Amino acid sequence: AQAILSQAARYPTGRSSWHPHSFSPSLMAAVDIKVELNPKDDVALRDDKSEKSTRRGWGLTCRRRAARDVEECEPAGYSSLVLQGRSIAASKDQALYQSMAWWSRAESFGGARVFVLAPRGPDGNLEYNVHMQKLLAYVVSQMHEHVVEQAKPYAVVWLQLGDHRISLLSSLIFSRSLHSSFSKNLEAAHVVHPSWGLRFMRLAIWPFAGEELWERFHSHERLQFLEPYMSVATLALPKDIFQYDEFLDKDAERMLDEAARQLGSS
């Protein structure tokens, strides 16, 4: 206590004029100091027993793992997102959400476990009005243990079936509510049957996006283009997904035949 007072005496102008970093590491390890932080502070308080430190700012909690020197941050709304997803998993709608999002038996050829997201209604109804906010909360609750608690790598296969079903603003808000482990442990995201909106977005960001993005963000017109990354057979895809894939092939053949006829008649 005397050591603390002697160091604090060097800052006579009040509470805002000193900083926990001004104390020596040995002193910080020897005593338990509790400090009220201003949201603008960027302060690390080390707990030698757990070898973790905590930073709190605007609704953000970060833990630094000393062994790997990596920060893991949890936004303020993340816990409520997980709880909402778990309540859905325990509700009468569990079967519906299980049919739209699940851990598959597949692993990518890079060794990441594969999660499948296929928003649609019962029996593959593409016109069904999916509540995406609830679905994404359910997704987070299902992935939390593997991605956050176990900190293992994962990949996502998002079957858009021609409709992304979520606005750009909503997707940005959702991404900011995710634990940082979702970004850190993501091997790649594979979008299959992309919407026109996603196609245009990829074209728009092409000149500006770095190579790292394209290594982790893939778009595939058909299921077969997933094969260089994982075995499609192990994804446990329902029959309606394959039927939609076949429908796209037949529709593409029809349009090619029609174009050929028009060229031949001109």
C-alpha positions in Angstrom: 0.0 0.0 0.0 2.9 2.4 0.8 4.4 1.6 -2.6 1.1 2.5 -4.3 0.8 5.8 -2.4 4.4 6.7 -3.2 3.8 6.2 -6.9 0.4 7.9 -6.9 1.9 10.9 -5.1 3.8 11.7 -8.3 0.4 12.6 -9.9 -1.1 15.2 -7.5 -3.7 16.6 -9.9 -6.3 14.0 -9.4 -7.8 10.7 -10.6 -7.6 11.5 -14.3 -3.9 12.3 -14.3 -2.6 8.9 -13.5 -2.9 5.6 -15.4 -2.5 2.0 -14.3 0.3 1.6 -16.8 2.4 3.9 -14.7 2.8 1.2 -12.0 5.6 -1.2 -12.3 4.7 -4.8 -13.5 6.0 -6.3 -10.3 3.8 -4.0 -8.2 0.8 -4.8 -10.4 1.3 -8.5 -9.9 1.6 -8.1 -6.1 -1.6 -6.3 -5.4 -5.2 -6.4 -6.5 -6.1 -3.0 -8.1 -9.6 -2.1 -9.2 -10.0 0.8 -11.5 -13.2 2.5 -12.9 -12.5 3.0 -16.6 -13.7 5.7 -18.9 -15.2 4.2 -22.1 -12.3 6.0 -24.0 -9.7 4.2 -22.0 -7.6 1.5 -23.5 -6.3 -0.2 -20.3 -5.0 -3.7 -19.8 -5.2 -5.2 -16.2 -3.3 -8.4 -15.9 -4.3 -11.3 -13.6 -1.2 -13.5 -13.2 -3.3 -16.4 -12.0 -5.4 -16.7 -15.1 -2.8 -15.1 -17.5 -5.5 -13.0 -19.0 -6.2 -9.4 -19.2 -9.5 -7.5 -19.7 -10.3 -4.4 -21.6 -13.7 -2.7 -21.6 -14.7 0.1 -23.8 -17.9 0.9 -25.7 -19.8 -2.4 -25.0 -16.8 -4.5 -25.8 -15.0 -7.0 -23.6 -11.6 -8.4 -24.7 -9.4 -11.1 -23.2 -5.8 -11.5 -24.1 -4.4 -15.0 -24.0 -0.8 -14.6 -22.9 0.4 -17.9 -24.5 -0.7 -16.9 -28.0 -0.8 -13.1 -27.4 -4.2 -12.9 -29.2 -7.1 -10.8 -28.2 -10.6 -12.3 -28.1 -13.4 -9.7 -28.0 -17.1 -10.2 -27.2 -19.5 -7.4 -28.1 -22.1 -6.4 -25.5 -25.0 -8.1 -27.4 -23.3 -11.4 -28.1 -24.4 -13.2 -25.0 -28.1 -12.2 -25.6 -27.7 -13.5 -29.1 -26.6 -16.9 -27.9 -29.4 -17.0 -25.3 -32.0 -16.1 -27.9 -30.7 -18.9 -30.2 -30.8 -21.4 -27.3 -34.3 -20.5 -26.5 -35.3 -21.1 -30.1 -33.5 -24.5 -30.0 -35.7 -25.4 -27.0 -38.9 -24.2 -28.5 -41.6 -25.9 -30.7 -39.8 -24.4 -33.8 -36.7 -26.4 -33.2 -37.3 -28.8 -36.1 -37.8 -25.9 -38.6 -34.5 -24.2 -37.6 -32.6 -27.5 -37.6 -33.7 -28.0 -41.2 -32.2 -24.6 -42.1 -28.9 -24.7 -40.2 -26.8 -27.7 -39.0 -23.3 -29.0 -38.4 -22.5 -31.5 -41.1 -20.3 -34.6 -40.9 -18.0 -32.9 -43.4 -14.6 -31.4 -42.9 -12.9 -29.2 -45.4 -9.8 -30.5 -47.0 -8.0 -28.0 -44.8 -9.4 -29.8 -41.7 -12.1 -27.3 -40.7 -15.5 -28.5 -39.5 -18.3 -27.4 -41.9 -21.5 -25.7 -40.9 -24.4 -25.5 -43.4 -26.9 -22.7 -43.7 -29.9 -23.2 -46.0 -32.7 -20.7 -45.3 -36.0 -21.9 -46.7 -39.4 -23.2 -45.6 -40.7 -26.7 -44.8 -40.3 -29.1 -47.7 -37.9 -26.7 -49.4 -40.5 -23.9 -49.9 -38.5 -21.0 -51.3 -41.4 -18.6 -50.9 -41.4 -19.1 -47.1 -40.8 -15.9 -45.1 -37.7 -16.8 -43.0 -37.1 -14.7 -39.9 -33.4 -14.2 -40.6 -32.7 -12.5 -37.2 -34.0 -15.5 -35.3 -32.2 -17.9 -37.7 -28.9 -16.2 -37.3 -29.3 -16.2 -33.5 -29.9 -20.0 -33.7 -26.8 -20.4 -35.9 -24.6 -18.5 -33.4 -25.9 -20.6 -30.5 -25.2 -23.8 -32.4 -21.7 -22.7 -33.4 -20.7 -21.1 -30.1 -19.1 -24.2 -28.4 -17.0 -25.2 -31.4 -15.9 -21.7 -32.5 -15.7 -19.7 -29.3 -15.3 -22.2 -26.4 -13.1 -24.7 -28.2 -11.6 -22.1 -30.6 -11.5 -24.6 -33.5 -11.5 -23.8 -37.2 -14.7 -23.9 -39.2 -16.1 -23.3 -42.6 -19.5 -22.2 -43.7 -21.6 -23.4 -46.7 -24.4 -20.8 -47.2 -27.0 -22.1 -49.7 -28.7 -19.0 -50.8 -30.9 -20.7 -53.4 -30.9 -17.4 -55.4 -32.0 -15.2 -52.4 -29.7 -13.8 -49.7 -32.8 -12.9 -47.6 -30.9 -10.3 -45.5 -30.1 -6.6 -46.2 -26.6 -5.3 -46.3 -27.3 -3.1 -43.3 -28.7 -6.0 -41.3 -25.7 -8.2 -42.2 -23.3 -5.5 -41.0 -25.1 -5.1 -37.7 -25.1 -8.8 -37.2 -21.4 -9.1 -38.0 -20.6 -6.5 -35.4 -22.4 -8.4 -32.7 -20.3 -11.6 -33.3 -17.5 -12.7 -31.0 -14.1 -12.1 -32.5 -13.5 -15.9 -32.6 -15.9 -16.2 -35.5 -13.5 -14.1 -37.7 -10.3 -15.5 -36.3 -11.3 -19.2 -36.7 -13.0 -18.9 -40.0 -11.3 -21.0 -42.7 -13.7 -19.9 -45.5 -17.2 -19.0 -46.3 -18.7 -20.7 -49.4 -21.9 -19.3 -50.9 -23.7 -21.7 -53.2 -26.5 -20.6 -55.6 -25.7 -16.9 -55.0 -28.3 -14.2 -55.3 -27.9 -11.5 -57.9 -27.3 -9.1 -55.1 -24.2 -11.0 -53.9 -22.9 -11.3 -57.5 -23.1 -7.5 -57.9 -21.5 -6.9 -54.5 -18.5 -9.1 -55.4 -18.1 -7.3 -58.6 -18.3 -3.9 -56.8 -15.6 -4.7 -54.3 -13.3 -6.6 -56.7 -11.0 -3.6 -57.4 -10.6 -2.8 -53.7 -10.7 -6.1 -51.8 -7.4 -7.7 -50.8 -6.3 -11.2 -51.7 -7.1 -12.5 -48.2 -10.8 -11.8 -48.7 -11.0 -13.9 -51.9 -9.1 -16.7 -50.2 -11.9 -16.9 -47.5 -15.0 -15.8 -49.4 -16.0 -18.1 -52.3 -19.1 -18.1 -54.5 -20.2 -21.2 -56.4 -23.0 -21.5 -59.0 -23.5 -25.2 -58.4 -22.8 -27.8 -55.6 -20.2 -29.6 -57.7 -17.9 -26.6 -57.4 -17.6 -27.3 -53.7 -15.7 -30.5 -54.4 -12.2 -28.9 -54.5 -12.8 -27.8 -50.9 -14.8 -30.6 -49.3 -16.9 -33.7 -50.1 -20.4 -32.7 -50.9 -21.7 -36.2 -50.0 -20.8 -35.6 -46.4 -22.7 -32.3 -46.1 -26.0 -34.2 -45.4 -27.9 -32.0 -47.8 -31.6 -32.6 -48.1 -33.2 -33.7 -51.4 -34.7 -30.3 -52.2 -31.3 -28.7 -52.4 -30.2 -31.2 -55.1 -33.5 -30.7 -56.9 -32.9 -27.0 -57.0 -29.4 -27.6 -58.3 -30.8 -29.8 -61.1 -33.5 -27.2 -61.8 -30.7 -24.5 -62.4 -28.9 -26.9 -64.8 -32.1 -27.5 -66.8 -33.0 -23.8 -66.9 -29.5 -22.9 -68.1 -29.8 -25.5 -70.9 -33.2 -24.2 -71.9 -31.9 -20.6 -72.1 -28.9 -21.8 -74.2 -31.2 -23.6 -76.6 -33.4 -20.6 -76.9 -30.4 -18.3 -77.6 -29.1 -20.7 -80.2 -32.5 -20.8 -82.0 -32.7 -17.0 -82.0 -29.2 -16.8 -83.5 -30.0 -19.4 -86.1 -33.2 -17.6 -87.2 -31.5 -14.2 -87.5 
